[in-house]
Amino acid sequence: MKQKNDTDRNKGGRPKKAATEKLKYRTTVKMATEDYYLLKSKARAAGVSASEFIRGCIREGGVRERLSKEHSDLVRKLCGMANNLNQLARKANAEGYTSVYVPCRTLVIEMDNLINKIRL
């Protein structure tokens, strides 16, 4: 019969966490009173601690990146096209809708292409 030594026996308790699951890094954050209480209330509503709420925001993404210079230029072009569309609408009201059908249709196609570029 084989004897059990101390390393083989079950000591009970919680199993050890893997290295990737351990919470070993700490970061401090300074925030205004309003932000602090907003964090506390959102964490309470979610039923988790403030730390767990922040970790969830990091994992699932609560903040988006700023627009790149290219995207900013595309949005600016889209604003210009919206201005052109307003001018076409004024012209349509003054002269009739058939006079602006072709330019309006062309502008809508250009705007659609630009929106598709922004989505990518």
C-alpha positions in Angstrom: 0.0 0.0 0.0 1.4 3.4 -1.0 1.5 6.1 1.7 0.4 9.6 0.9 2.8 12.3 1.6 1.9 16.0 2.3 2.0 17.1 -1.3 -0.5 14.5 -2.5 -3.3 15.1 -0.1 -6.1 17.5 -0.6 -5.8 20.4 1.8 -9.2 21.8 0.9 -10.0 25.4 0.2 -10.1 27.4 -3.1 -8.1 26.1 -6.1 -5.1 28.2 -7.1 -5.7 30.8 -9.8 -3.7 30.6 -13.1 -1.2 33.4 -13.7 -3.4 35.1 -16.2 -6.3 35.2 -13.8 -4.4 36.8 -10.9 -5.0 40.5 -10.3 -1.5 41.7 -9.7 -1.4 45.2 -11.2 -2.7 48.3 -9.5 -3.5 51.6 -11.1 -4.7 54.7 -9.3 -7.1 57.1 -10.9 -7.9 60.7 -9.8 -11.4 61.8 -10.5 -13.7 64.6 -9.5 -16.4 64.1 -6.9 -19.2 63.9 -9.5 -17.3 61.2 -11.5 -16.6 59.2 -8.4 -20.2 59.1 -7.3 -21.3 58.4 -10.9 -18.9 55.4 -10.9 -20.2 54.2 -7.6 -23.9 54.4 -8.7 -23.3 52.7 -12.0 -21.3 49.9 -10.2 -24.1 49.5 -7.6 -26.8 49.4 -10.4 -24.7 46.7 -12.2 -24.4 44.8 -8.9 -20.5 44.7 -9.0 -17.7 46.5 -7.2 -16.3 49.7 -8.7 -13.1 47.8 -9.6 -15.0 45.1 -11.4 -17.1 47.7 -13.2 -13.9 49.5 -14.5 -12.4 46.1 -15.6 -15.6 45.4 -17.5 -15.4 48.8 -19.2 -11.8 48.1 -20.2 -12.6 44.6 -21.6 -15.8 45.5 -23.4 -14.8 49.0 -24.4 -16.6 52.0 -23.0 -14.5 54.7 -24.6 -13.9 55.0 -28.3 -10.9 56.2 -30.1 -10.7 59.7 -31.5 -11.5 60.2 -35.2 -8.4 59.9 -37.4 -7.4 62.8 -39.6 -8.8 60.9 -42.6 -12.2 60.3 -40.9 -12.3 64.0 -39.9 -11.8 65.0 -43.5 -14.5 62.6 -44.7 -17.0 64.0 -42.1 -16.1 67.5 -43.1 -16.9 66.6 -46.8 -20.2 65.1 -45.7 -21.1 68.3 -44.0 -20.3 70.2 -47.2 -22.5 67.9 -49.1 -25.4 68.4 -46.6 -25.0 72.1 -47.3 -25.3 71.5 -51.0 -28.4 69.3 -50.4 -30.0 72.2 -48.6 -29.3 74.6 -51.5 -30.8 72.1 -53.9 -33.9 71.9 -51.7 -34.2 75.7 -51.8 -33.9 75.6 -55.5 -36.4 72.8 -55.8 -39.0 74.9 -53.8 -38.3 77.9 -56.0 -38.1 76.4 -59.5 -39.8 73.0 -59.2 -38.6 69.5 -58.3 -37.9 68.3 -61.8 -35.1 71.0 -62.2 -33.0 69.5 -59.4 -33.7 65.7 -59.8 -30.4 64.9 -61.6 -28.1 66.9 -59.3 -29.9 65.7 -56.2 -29.6 62.1 -57.3 -25.9 62.5 -58.0 -25.3 64.1 -54.6 -27.2 61.3 -52.8 -25.0 58.7 -54.5 -21.8 60.6 -53.6 -23.0 60.9 -50.0 -23.8 57.2 -49.8 -20.3 56.4 -51.0 -18.8 58.7 -48.5 -20.8 57.2 -45.6 -19.6 53.8 -46.6 -16.0 55.0 -46.5 -16.6 56.4 -43.0 -18.0 53.1 -41.8 -14.9 51.2 -42.8 
